[in-house]
Amino acid sequence: MIKTFRHRGFSLIELMIAMVIGLLLVIGITSLFTTTSGINRMENGLARLQENGRFALDRIAEDIRMASATRGTRKASEGGGGNRVNPDRPILSFADFGSTDLRQTGLPGASESGVTGGRYFISPAFMVRGTECRTSCSPANIAVPNRGWDTFNVAGFGPVPDVGTTAGSRAAGADVLTLRYLRGVGVPLAVRFVGVIDNNAIILNSPLTVGPSRILVMGDYATTAFVPVTASGTASSFVGGGASLLADAQAPSFDVFNDVRVSDFDTDFVTVSYYLRLENDPSRPGRMISALRRRENGIDVSIAEGIERLDFLYHVEDRAGNVRPMTADQVATATNCPDPSMNPPLSAGAAALDLANCGWRSVRAIEVYLLANTIDDAGERQESYQYGFLANGTANTANAVEVACDPQYNSSCPAGAVQVLPSGLPPGRMLRREFRTVVALRNNAY
């Protein structure tokens, strides 16, 4: 008996069902991969945003807490009188910071301050300086010498850049903050120092390295003074003098029993500035991002990328002891300030400088605002966010929520959406978060 075999296989219907099932599996796997990839990108972006914002805020706060720190107390003891706070104590300078070698420090010179008895006084107002920046800065040129701004121009780093839209420019819509303070514990004085400074020996307990400016910062609990010496280098004794020494300079009594400490001006008296700068995105050629920069005595380094906005409010005390927040422009024009120290009295020039800048020596706390983004695209076509200042620079008193919408990704942005950032950069599809803190200037409050 002959067996017959029939050809057997999938029917057309079975093939179509198999293809549909396979297609559904491919779509599902693709959708799962896309969703997982998007979530992963968003989580990485948020983690990076959180870390950058936290670190930037902590770094700024650390410097603000040190602002105005010197060896001496910040407040004079003669009392402010009825309904007045104690007056602010100035720094004593025997060096002319208006000389060619010292002008980049930004401190006022002898010609502006008025010299009396071979010395002049530097107001604490020059220890804190802020600048409001929108499309330009107020004042427009922050490199005005001897007015407290950061005017360092170190080779390889340059000055604080101007506002612009190219890589290396300062970002518009972000403030600039400059702080000065004395850090470190210094070296104890070994022998009492008093009288004529020129050719007078300054003897220390241990060696100290003095930089090219050849200026010592000498201070006890009551007085901080800038004392020029004849030579730089490392030694345990120095001789007062040098080209920057004012004529007939005589030091008050710095007694070892008052725990007098001596520091190097170049190393320990620091000028720190914060600002935002536009930089090329290393991961996407042709794209720019904004980054927070920190300058210390002209040495400029990047602190955190993706910092989109930077704003400050200054809590200023008036002569009655009341404190209220102000913008930098308002601080610059403040007049109802606590009195300067009158023991000894300020010269006419120093008094005029102090009066014109008294708002800055009356700052008791600084409120810091940061708006950080994820740097890379991590959100939808448009993202809402809330920040302490609106995109036009005004304070967001109504706590309005703004929407960032990039026309490159969305052809129909809603009315009122932020389509161009204050810095001039496109908003992209980034997530944004605000970071805010209030930092007391511990050295300005007593």
VODODO-161620 format. One record per residue (C-alpha): residue in three letters; z, y, x. Coordinates in pm, whole numbers, padded with zeros to 5 digits, always signed. Last residue first. Example, Ala and Ser with C-alpha at 12.3 -4.5 7.8 and 13.67 -1.06 7.14 Angstrom:
! residues 2
SER+00714-00106+01367 ALA+00780-00450+01230 
! end
This chain:
! residues 446
TYR+06515+09334+02910 ALA+06214+09246+02698 ASN+05923+09284+02934 ASN+06006+08995+03170 ARG+06025+08742+02888 LEU+05685+08841+02757 ALA+05711+08644+02434 VAL+05423+08413+02347 VAL+05282+08381+01996 THR+05049+08087+01936 ARG+04717+08006+01772 PHE+04454+07735+01793 GLU+04167+07734+01543 ARG+03940+07432+01495 ARG+03564+07396+01486 LEU+03322+07109+01422 MET+02973+07150+01565 ARG+02634+07136+01398 GLY+02475+07420+01594 PRO+02627+07768+01570 PRO+02344+07939+01760 LEU+02458+08152+02057 GLY+02470+08533+02043 SER+02837+08548+02148 PRO+02931+08668+01798 LEU+02781+08341+01665 VAL+02446+08346+01484 GLN+02391+08182+01145 VAL+02736+08256+01005 ALA+02690+08194+00632 GLY+02702+08493+00398 ALA+02450+08347+00154 PRO+02408+07973+00193 CYS+02173+07835+00460 SER+01843+07701+00329 SER+01634+07583+00625 ASN+01918+07377+00770 TYR+01900+07221+01115 GLN+01746+07502+01321 PRO+01876+07751+01067 ASP+02229+07677+01199 CYS+02500+07712+00935 ALA+02862+07797+01015 VAL+03055+07862+00694 GLU+03348+08102+00673 VAL+03680+08046+00498 ALA+03869+08365+00416 ASN+04234+08398+00513 ALA+04252+08736+00334 THR+04366+08918+00649 ASN+04080+08780+00858 ALA+04098+09060+01115 THR+03765+09226+01184 GLY+03535+09100+01460 ASN+03215+09051+01259 ALA+03261+08672+01277 LEU+03595+08708+01101 PHE+03924+08701+01292 GLY+04218+08464+01239 TYR+03984+08169+01196 GLN+03886+07936+00911 TYR+03607+07680+00923 SER+03325+07545+00709 GLU+03051+07325+00850 GLN+02678+07322+00779 ARG+02416+07063+00868 GLU+02689+06804+00913 GLY+02920+06757+01208 ALA+02926+06627+01565 ASP+02678+06836+01760 ASP+02808+06870+02116 ILE+03056+07135+02237 THR+03319+07010+01984 ASN+03431+07364+01905 ALA+03734+07578+01990 LEU+03847+07900+01824 LEU+04137+08051+02015 TYR+04387+08316+01904 VAL+04678+08432+02123 GLU+04958+08657+01998 ILE+05117+08852+02283 ALA+05483+08954+02296 ARG+05692+09251+02410 VAL+05418+09502+02489 SER+05583+09839+02566 ARG+05441+09867+02919 TRP+05094+09856+02764 GLY+05166+10123+02506 CYS+05280+10362+02779 ASN+04932+10394+02926 ALA+04862+10767+02890 LEU+05233+10849+02917 ASP+05271+10640+03233 LEU+04970+10801+03397 ALA+05105+11149+03315 ALA+05453+11056+03441 ALA+05307+10921+03765 GLY+05116+11243+03822 ALA+05413+11469+03741 SER+05650+11267+03959 LEU+05877+11018+03787 PRO+06253+11077+03782 PRO+06485+10856+03992 ASN+06654+10756+03769 MET+06430+10878+03489 SER+06307+10536+03376 PRO+06021+10558+03130 ASP+06099+10623+02764 PRO+06019+10368+02494 CYS+05681+10435+02332 ASN+05562+10641+02035 THR+05230+10724+02204 ALA+04993+10433+02140 THR+04626+10500+02223 ALA+04564+10198+02448 VAL+04777+09977+02224 GLN+04549+10051+01928 ASP+04237+09963+02126 ALA+04399+09639+02244 THR+04481+09538+01887 MET+04831+09591+01755 PRO+05119+09382+01622 ARG+05446+09558+01530 VAL+05786+09594+01697 ASN+06062+09840+01608 GLY+06305+09937+01885 ALA+06328+10306+01799 ARG+06116+10397+02101 ASP+05833+10175+01982 GLU+05786+09808+02067 VAL+05439+09656+02079 HIS+05337+09306+01968 TYR+04988+09267+02115 LEU+04716+09081+01928 PHE+04467+08878+02130 ASP+04130+08722+02060 LEU+03918+08447+02217 ARG+03628+08283+02030 GLU+03396+07992+02109 ILE+03601+07789+02354 GLY+03368+07491+02404 GLU+03445+07435+02769 ALA+03793+07465+02917 ILE+03953+07622+03226 SER+03654+07725+03438 VAL+03740+07890+03769 ASP+03708+08243+03913 ILE+03883+08348+04234 GLY+03914+08729+04202 ASN+04290+08751+04252 GLU+04327+08471+03998 ARG+04043+08453+03747 ARG+04055+08214+03452 ARG+03742+08130+03252 LEU+03715+07991+02900 ALA+03373+07840+02834 SER+03078+07924+02610 ILE+02778+07693+02575 MET+02411+07730+02662 ARG+02116+07498+02595 GLY+01802+07474+02808 PRO+01899+07143+02964 ARG+02139+06937+02750 SER+02422+06752+02930 PRO+02514+07023+03183 ASP+02518+07294+02912 ASN+02438+07616+03095 GLU+02724+07866+03088 LEU+02823+08171+02886 ARG+03158+08317+02990 LEU+03477+08377+02795 TYR+03763+08583+02942 TYR+04106+08542+03101 SER+04235+08750+03391 VAL+04515+08685+03642 THR+04625+08935+03908 VAL+04876+08772+04141 PHE+05154+08906+04362 ASP+05245+08591+04556 THR+04958+08526+04793 ASP+04812+08868+04871 PHE+05143+09059+04833 ASP+05343+08829+05059 SER+05704+08785+04952 VAL+06047+08918+05056 ARG+06375+08844+04879 VAL+06689+09061+04875 ASP+06996+08860+04773 ASN+07208+09171+04705 PHE+07437+09092+05001 VAL+07130+09114+05229 ASP+07108+09486+05155 PHE+06784+09666+05076 SER+06888+10032+05101 PRO+06615+10264+04986 ALA+06301+10281+05199 GLN+06171+10599+05358 ALA+05802+10688+05372 ASP+05737+11013+05559 ALA+05360+10963+05534 LEU+05237+10685+05309 LEU+05163+10347+05466 SER+04809+10221+05393 ALA+04691+10243+05755 GLY+04978+10036+05893 GLY+05353+10069+05920 GLY+05668+09859+05891 VAL+05716+09599+06162 PHE+05745+09231+06079 SER+05992+08952+06153 SER+05998+08581+06069 ALA+05632+08530+06149 THR+05304+08397+06006 GLY+05000+08625+06012 SER+04927+08986+05919 ALA+05016+09296+06119 THR+05138+09655+06087 VAL+05343+09631+05769 PRO+05311+09787+05423 VAL+05610+09784+05182 PHE+05553+09738+04807 ALA+05890+09776+04633 THR+06090+09604+04360 THR+06432+09748+04278 ALA+06737+09646+04073 TYR+06806+09274+04122 ASP+06657+09273+04471 GLY+06303+09328+04591 MET+06052+09338+04871 VAL+05682+09271+04821 LEU+05529+09285+05168 ILE+05186+09433+05235 ARG+04949+09343+05518 SER+04636+09335+05296 PRO+04504+09059+05526 GLY+04772+08809+05421 VAL+05132+08766+05536 THR+05274+08420+05606 LEU+05654+08417+05604 PRO+05886+08257+05860 SER+06257+08212+05783 ASN+06568+08429+05748 LEU+06365+08750+05761 ILE+06375+09061+05981 ILE+06190+09378+05880 ALA+06173+09606+06185 ASN+06113+09980+06144 ASN+05802+10122+06313 ASP+05723+10336+06006 ILE+05967+10250+05728 VAL+06219+10530+05778 GLY+06546+10438+05607 VAL+06682+10100+05500 PHE+06649+09726+05570 ARG+06966+09516+05601 VAL+06914+09209+05818 ALA+06823+08852+05721 LEU+06605+08913+05413 PRO+06558+08596+05212 VAL+06204+08452+05181 GLY+06026+08455+04845 VAL+06116+08267+04527 GLY+05764+08220+04395 ARG+05556+08435+04164 LEU+05515+08809+04124 TYR+05324+08911+03813 ARG+05005+09070+03687 LEU+04814+09003+03366 THR+04459+09082+03254 LEU+04329+08983+02909 VAL+03965+09008+02799 ASP+03864+08980+02435 ALA+03580+08773+02291 GLY+03300+08888+02059 ALA+03044+08906+02337 ALA+03043+08633+02599 ARG+03056+08743+02962 SER+02732+08663+03140 GLY+02685+08368+03378 ALA+02411+08211+03168 THR+02225+08476+02972 THR+02327+08658+02653 GLY+02519+08950+02799 VAL+02856+09121+02842 ASP+02915+09221+03204 PRO+03063+08982+03457 VAL+03417+09014+03598 PRO+03343+09079+03964 GLY+03180+08841+04213 PHE+03266+08477+04276 GLY+03100+08382+04606 ALA+03239+08685+04788 VAL+03542+08821+04604 ASN+03494+09127+04384 PHE+03835+09207+04238 THR+03834+09488+03981 ASP+04065+09329+03722 TRP+04166+09632+03517 GLY+04487+09825+03577 ARG+04341+10173+03605 ASN+04302+10197+03982 PRO+03928+10125+03978 VAL+03719+10126+03658 ALA+03577+09772+03642 ILE+03641+09739+03269 ASN+03328+09937+03192 ALA+03269+09963+02817 PRO+03628+10055+02741 SER+03620+09900+02489 CYS+03373+09624+02553 SER+03025+09557+02422 THR+02878+09351+02137 ARG+03244+09295+02040 CYS+03498+09309+02318 GLU+03854+09436+02297 THR+04023+09480+02634 GLY+04377+09401+02735 ARG+04594+09505+03027 VAL+04943+09395+03131 MET+05110+09470+03468 PHE+04964+09821+03485 ALA+05194+09943+03208 PRO+05487+09849+03433 SER+05433+10197+03582 ILE+05368+10227+03953 PHE+05593+10485+04119 TYR+05520+10687+04428 ARG+05651+10703+04783 GLY+05662+10922+05092 GLY+05921+11161+04952 THR+05719+11243+04641 VAL+05361+11125+04604 GLY+05158+11196+04291 SER+05029+10911+04078 GLU+04652+10962+04078 SER+04631+11054+04449 ALA+04876+10779+04546 GLY+04662+10504+04402 PRO+04690+10315+04076 LEU+04672+09933+04083 GLY+04335+09764+04025 THR+04373+09533+04327 GLN+04015+09620+04426 ARG+04131+09958+04553 LEU+04337+09806+04835 ASP+04105+09809+05136 THR+03952+10147+05053 SER+04281+10327+04998 GLY+04385+10406+04640 PHE+04657+10145+04660 ASP+04851+10375+04892 ALA+05148+10175+05020 PHE+05511+10292+04989 SER+05518+10175+04628 LEU+05823+10156+04398 ILE+05768+09957+04078 PRO+05868+10122+03750 ARG+06174+10063+03524 ASP+06134+10084+03146 PRO+06385+10288+02945 ASN+06662+10137+02732 VAL+06580+10143+02361 ARG+06613+10455+02152 ASN+06791+10543+01827 GLY+07039+10765+02014 GLY+07003+10755+02390 GLY+06783+10524+02593 GLY+07039+10397+02838 GLU+07081+10462+03210 SER+07050+10091+03287 ALA+06679+10062+03360 LYS+06487+09776+03203 ARG+06255+09534+03379 THR+06515+09390+03615 GLY+06408+09359+03977 ARG+06242+09070+04159 THR+05915+09103+03971 ALA+05773+08938+03659 SER+05539+09163+03460 ALA+05358+08865+03305 MET+05523+08526+03369 ARG+05537+08418+03004 ILE+05177+08534+02964 ASP+05067+08310+03251 GLU+05210+07995+03093 ALA+05077+08094+02751 ILE+04721+08112+02885 ARG+04746+07764+03034 ASP+04906+07616+02721 LEU+04637+07761+02493 ALA+04353+07635+02713 PHE+04510+07289+02739 ARG+04558+07257+02363 GLY+04211+07384+02281 ASN+04039+07159+02534 GLU+04238+06852+02428 GLN+04183+06906+02056 LEU+03812+06977+02097 ARG+03765+06669+02314 ALA+03945+06452+02060 LEU+03748+06612+01777 GLY+03419+06549+01957 ASN+03511+06189+02037 GLU+03608+06130+01675 MET+03287+06291+01548 ARG+03067+06091+01784 ASN+03248+05769+01690 ILE+03210+05848+01321 GLY+02840+05919+01368 SER+02788+05601+01570 THR+02976+05395+01314 THR+02769+05543+01033 THR+02442+05489+01217 PHE+02536+05135+01319 LEU+02645+05045+00967 SER+02328+05195+00821 THR+02115+05003+01069 ILE+02304+04680+00996 GLY+02268+04733+00623 ILE+01899+04824+00644 VAL+01828+04521+00862 LEU+02024+04293+00627 LEU+01844+04434+00324 LEU+01510+04377+00495 GLY+01604+04019+00575 ILE+01707+03955+00212 VAL+01382+04112+00088 MET+01176+03906+00333 ALA+01353+03587+00228 ILE+01290+03663-00140 MET+00922+03731-00069 LEU+00891+03407+00123 GLU+01056+03211-00159 ILE+00821+03367-00413 LEU+00519+03281-00203 SER+00634+02920-00182 PHE+00786+02790+00124 GLY+00648+02467+00265 ARG+00523+02108+00175 HIS+00194+01937+00253 ARG+00176+01622+00047 PHE+00197+01276+00198 THR+00025+00965+00066 LYS+00148+00615+00125 ILE-00108+00330+00142 MET+00000+00000+00000 
! end
